[in-house]
């Protein structure tokens, strides 16, 4: 399993991006890094909670559908830690599923600040991570 990618730039805000789509994950990481974010990426759910604890992101961007974990499971795990980090949910699922996941996350006490249906414009991604 490859090591998570990380771009570090001092006191910059940190974003953790979790998506199994290699090209999208790399693109989102590049966009965030160009905007001054420290970036860490994961291509699977394994190691997610460890990465959250170690990297201490200011924002989490996570796909609802990754092969080894369900996004809902990851939301529940975050809620179990009383996570206050703003979360952006992304998925190719219909908006109704994204909104239900957002509502569940909020009901669990999480700060789900945005949902983005794939494919989405880079500007929408930037707005979601910059205003969360």
C-alpha positions in Angstrom: 0.0 0.0 0.0 1.5 3.4 -1.0 2.1 6.0 1.7 -0.4 8.8 1.8 0.6 11.9 -0.2 1.4 15.0 1.8 2.2 18.5 0.9 3.4 20.6 3.8 3.7 24.4 4.1 4.1 25.4 7.7 1.1 27.0 9.4 -1.2 26.6 6.4 -4.7 25.1 6.9 -4.7 21.3 6.5 -7.1 19.3 4.4 -7.4 15.5 4.3 -8.8 14.1 1.1 -10.1 10.6 1.0 -11.2 9.2 -2.4 -10.5 6.0 -4.2 -10.3 7.8 -7.6 -6.6 8.3 -8.0 -6.9 11.0 -10.7 -9.5 13.0 -8.8 -7.7 12.6 -5.5 -4.5 13.9 -7.0 -6.3 16.8 -8.8 -8.1 17.9 -5.6 -4.9 17.7 -3.7 -3.1 19.8 -6.3 -5.9 22.4 -6.3 -5.9 22.7 -2.5 -2.0 22.9 -2.4 -2.1 25.7 -5.0 -4.5 27.6 -2.7 -2.1 27.3 0.2 -3.4 24.2 2.0 -1.3 21.4 3.5 -2.6 18.3 1.9 -2.8 14.7 2.9 -4.6 12.1 0.7 -5.8 8.6 1.2 -7.1 6.2 -1.4 -9.0 4.0 1.0 -10.7 4.1 4.4 -8.0 2.0 6.1 -5.9 4.4 8.1 -8.5 7.1 8.0 -8.9 7.6 11.7 -5.2 7.4 12.3 -4.6 10.0 9.6 -7.2 12.3 11.3 -5.5 11.9 14.6 -2.0 12.4 13.3 -2.5 15.0 10.6 -5.3 17.0 12.5 -6.9 18.4 9.4 -8.8 21.7 9.4 -11.1 20.2 6.7 -11.9 16.7 5.6 -13.0 15.9 2.1 -14.4 12.4 1.8 -16.0 10.2 -0.8 -19.1 8.3 0.4 -18.2 5.3 -1.6 -14.7 3.8 -1.2 -14.0 0.1 -1.7 -13.0 -0.9 1.8 -15.2 1.3 3.9 -18.6 2.9 3.7 -18.6 6.7 4.1 -21.4 6.4 6.7 -19.1 4.1 8.8 -16.4 6.8 8.6 -18.9 9.5 9.6 -19.9 7.4 12.6 -16.3 6.8 13.6 -15.6 10.6 13.4 -18.7 11.2 15.5 -17.4 8.8 18.1 -14.4 11.0 18.6 -16.5 14.2 18.8 -14.8 15.5 15.7 -15.4 19.2 15.1 -13.6 19.4 11.8 -15.7 20.6 8.9 -16.5 17.8 6.4 -17.1 18.0 2.7 -18.9 14.9 1.3 -18.3 14.0 -2.3 -19.9 11.2 -4.4 -21.3 10.3 -7.7 -24.5 9.2 -5.9 -27.6 11.3 -6.5 -28.0 14.5 -4.5 -30.7 12.9 -2.4 -28.2 10.4 -1.0 -25.6 13.1 -0.5 -28.1 15.2 1.4 -29.2 12.2 3.5 -25.6 11.5 4.4 -25.2 15.2 5.3 -28.2 15.1 7.5 -27.1 12.0 9.2 -23.6 13.5 9.8 -25.2 16.6 11.3 -27.5 14.4 13.5 -24.4 12.7 14.8 -23.0 16.1 15.8 -20.6 16.5 12.9 -20.0 19.7 10.9 -20.9 18.6 7.4 -20.5 21.9 5.6 -20.9 20.9 2.0 -21.9 18.1 -0.4 -20.5 17.9 -3.9 -21.9 15.5 -6.6 -19.2 14.2 -9.0 -18.3 15.6 -11.4 -18.1 19.0 -9.9 -16.3 22.2 -10.9 -13.0 23.1 -9.2 -14.5 26.4 -8.1 -17.2 24.5 -6.1 -14.5 22.4 -4.4 -12.5 25.5 -3.5 -15.5 27.3 -2.2 -16.3 24.3 0.0 -12.9 24.0 1.6 -12.3 27.7 1.9 -15.5 28.6 3.6 -15.9 25.5 5.8 
